[in-house]
Amino acid sequence: MSGNPKKTNNIMDLKEIQTLIKFVSESGVDEVDIEKKDFKLSIRKAAPVVAPVAPQVVQASIPVAPAAPAAPAPTAAAPAAPAAPAASADDKLITIKSPMIGTFYRASGPDKDNFVNVGDEIKPGTVVCIVEAMKLFNEIESEVSGKIVKILVDNATPVEYDQPLFLVEPN
């Protein structure tokens, strides 16, 4: 016990870190700090930045529709109208979301094939992408079975916690 030259007891492995990140993302906790002898880990949820961007996009599309500005009530309904078809289409589709903040990668390297493409069949455990966070490359695995219908994020772009990455048509 004493004088153990290995320091593996003081360092968390990747699976432990991923489990902790998943716990933080699914719980009401906003921040976790862990300190050991030669190891420090801080996990913090970022304030959702994606939500304010979506209404700006919807508002930009409102002036395009000539009937929308005619009355205040249709203007309020106009943002709901584009959301309603998306919601009804989304009712059938399952969204795979980012479990953490980081950089989204479709492949394990620039010269490698993408993990998944539109039309690919996936099942639970299928690696769909990598999210790099704090210099760690975290493989994101599907928790559902189905067919990739849409990829919502461009390669090598930043993603937020809980940001939709893929739309999947369930089997």
N, C-alpha and C positions, 0 to 999 in steps of 0.2 A: 504494500500500500504506500508506504512512505518512500520517497526517492524514485518514484516511477518516472523514467525518462520520457515516456510518451506524453504529449500534450493534447492528445485527441480528446480527452475528457473535457478540455477547456474550449473546444471549438465545436460549433454546431455543423452538422453535415447539411448538404443541399436539401435533402428530403425534410429534415427538421425545420429548415428555414421556410420551405414552401408550405409546410403544414401550418406554421405560425402565420405566414402571410395570408393563407386561406382563412384561418381563424379570425384574424383581424378584419379581413374583408367581409366575412359573414356575420360578425358580431357587431355590437354597438360600440365597440372600443375604437377610438380614433387614433391612439398612439400606444406603442409598446417599445420599451427600451430594455435591453438585456446587456449586462456587463459581466464578463468573466475576467480571469487574469489578463490574458493577451487578446481579448476579443470583445468587441462592442457591436451591437446590432440595434438599429433604430428603425422602426416601421411606423410610418404615419400615413393616414388617409389624407388625400388632397381634397380640397373643396371641389365639388363637381364643376368643372369648367365647361363641359360639353353642353349642359342644359341652356345657358344663356346664348350659345351660338345658334342653336336650332331655331328659336323664335326669330332671330335676325334673318335667317334664311327664309322663313315663312313670310315675314314682313316684306322682304324684297320681292317675293312672288305675288303679293297682294296687288300692287299697282299694275301688274301685267294684266290682270283680269279686269276688263272695263266695267263689269256689273258690280264688282265688289265695293267701290267707293260710292255707289248710288245711295245706299242707306247704311246707318250704323249697324243695324242687326245683321244684314248680309256680310258686312265686314267681319263681324265677330264669328259668323258661321264659316267664312272663307278659310281661316286657318284650320278649323275643325274638319272641313271637307277634305283637304289633302291628307289630314291625319287619319280620318275615318277609313279610306281605302287602304292606307298603309296598315292600320290596326287590324282591319278585317283580313288582309293578306298575312299579317303577322300572327293572327290567331292560328293559322295553319302552320306557320313556320316557328322554329325554335331558334332563339338567338344565343350564340356562344359569345360570352362577354369576357373582357380582360379581367383576370383576378387580381391585377396589380397595375401600378403605374410603371411605365418603362417605354422601351422602343420595340415596336412590332416588326418581326422578321418572318417572311413566308418560307424561308429555307434556312438550313443550318450553315450555309456559307454562300458567298457570291457565285461560286461555280457549281453549286449543288442544285438539284431539282427542288421545286416547291413541295412542301409537305402535302398540301391539298390544292386542288383547282376546282373551279365551278364544274359541277357535274360529277365529282368524285363521291363515291359511297364511303361513309365513315361509320364507325361503331365506337362504343365506349372504349377508351384507352388509346384511340388513334391520335397521334400527335398532329395537331392542326397548324401550329405555329410556334414561334419562340418569342418571349417577351424578355428583353434584357433589362434588368433592374439592378442597380448597384454593382455593375460589372459581373453579374451572374446571369447566365443564359438559362432561362426557365422554360422548359418544354411545356406547352399548354396542350392538355389532352382533352379530347371530346368526352362528354359524359352522356351523349345521346347517340342513337343510330339514325342514319338518314343520308340524304344527298345534299351536298353543298350547293346552294342556290345562288348565293351572292357573297362576295368578299367585300366588306365594308371599309377596309383600311388599306392604304397604300403601303407597300414595303418600305421598311426603314423609317417609319414615321412614329412620332411619339403617340402613346395611348394613355388614357386615364383609367383609373380604377372603374370597373363596371361598364366600360365603353363597349358597345356592340362591335364584334369583330367579324362574325360570320352569320349568315342566315341559313338554316338547315331545314329541309323538308323531311319530316320524320317518316320512317318506314311504316 
